[in-house]
Amino acid sequence: MTLAPSSKWRIVDGRVECQRGHVIASDADVKCVQGRRRCRQCHNERNRRSGAKVRAAVAAVRAARPCVGCGFRIGPDRTKFCSARCSAVEHRRIQTDRERADAAGVAFEPVHRLEIYERDGWTCQLCSLPVSWFLCWPHDWSPVLDHRMPLVLGGDHVAANVQLAHAICNASKRALGPEEFRRWVFEQIGLDQWGLARA
């Protein structure tokens, strides 16, 4: 084995060593990286350290992320959902939304309900009262996704056209557009009494 003189190699007691003291006994102990010869042990150790850092960073990010379906923390072995059940439920919801958008002939993009609820601050966008996250449909005050412009009126199923609402508020809105809904509230209840009537 012949090695060109370099600051990476040194001869100690007749043996060729790298800067970290690993003995270079044959060509098998040398790794060629981008045209440069390097100690194979140093190269492997560096890769292990880099891989461990990457894995630790990924695990930290995943551990801090909530499940897209239910909001609970996900394990380090998962990316978006805490369980196969949450994944199946969310994909079924998205598929139903896609079918409704296709039937109405409007644009569609996958919308995760929890992201919209967080965006709206867990506040009903129709009555401005807080929404309880622990209530489930068909409870009157459970959180549901409402289309600002209904699909039957040509509204798209996109994140910009959906908002958080109570189930009862969404049912009261029916298939009215934003302006028609405000007019209906003013005529039936009065805009100043809308929030009080929902309390």
Residue pairs with C-beta under 8 A, 6 or more apart in sequence:
1 16
1 24
1 25
1 26
1 27
1 30
3 9
3 16
3 24
3 30
3 37
6 37
7 19
8 18
8 19
8 37
8 38
8 39
9 16
9 17
9 18
9 24
10 16
10 17
10 18
10 19
11 17
15 23
15 24
15 25
16 23
16 24
16 25
17 23
17 24
18 24
18 38
18 39
18 41
18 42
19 42
20 39
20 41
20 42
22 29
22 39
22 41
22 42
23 29
24 30
24 39
28 40
29 39
29 40
29 41
30 37
30 38
30 39
30 40
31 37
31 38
31 39
31 40
31 43
32 38
33 43
58 76
59 76
62 74
62 75
62 76
62 77
62 78
62 79
63 73
63 74
63 75
63 76
64 73
65 73
65 74
65 80
66 72
66 73
66 74
66 114
67 73
67 74
67 80
67 81
67 82
67 83
67 86
67 114
68 80
68 81
68 86
68 90
68 112
68 114
68 115
69 81
69 82
69 86
69 87
69 89
69 90
69 112
69 114
70 82
70 86
70 114
71 114
71 133
72 82
73 82
74 80
74 81
74 82
75 82
80 87
81 87
81 90
90 112
93 113
94 110
94 111
97 108
97 110
97 111
97 157
98 108
98 110
98 157
100 151
100 157
101 107
101 108
101 151
101 156
101 157
102 108
104 151
104 152
104 154
106 151
106 154
106 155
106 156
106 157
107 156
107 157
107 158
108 156
108 157
108 158
109 157
109 158
109 159
111 145
111 157
111 158
111 159
111 162
113 143
113 145
115 159
116 145
116 159
116 162
116 163
116 164
117 131
117 133
117 143
117 164
119 159
120 163
120 164
122 130
122 131
122 133
122 143
122 164
123 129
123 130
123 131
123 164
124 130
124 131
124 164
124 165
124 166
124 169
124 198
125 146
125 163
125 164
125 165
126 146
126 163
126 165
126 166
126 169
126 170
126 172
126 173
126 181
127 165
127 166
127 169
127 194
127 195
127 198
128 195
129 166
129 195
129 198
129 199
131 141
131 143
131 164
131 165
131 166
132 141
132 142
132 143
133 143
135 141
135 142
135 143
136 142
137 144
137 167
138 167
139 167
140 166
140 167
140 168
141 166
141 167
141 168
142 166
142 167
143 164
143 165
143 166
143 167
144 164
144 165
144 166
144 167
144 170
145 162
145 163
145 164
145 165
146 162
146 163
146 164
146 165
146 169
146 170
146 173
147 155
147 157
147 161
147 162
148 155
148 161
148 162
148 163
148 178
149 155
149 156
149 161
149 177
149 178
150 175
150 176
150 177
151 157
152 175
153 175
153 177
155 161
165 173
166 198
168 198
169 198
173 181
176 184
182 191
185 191
185 194
189 197
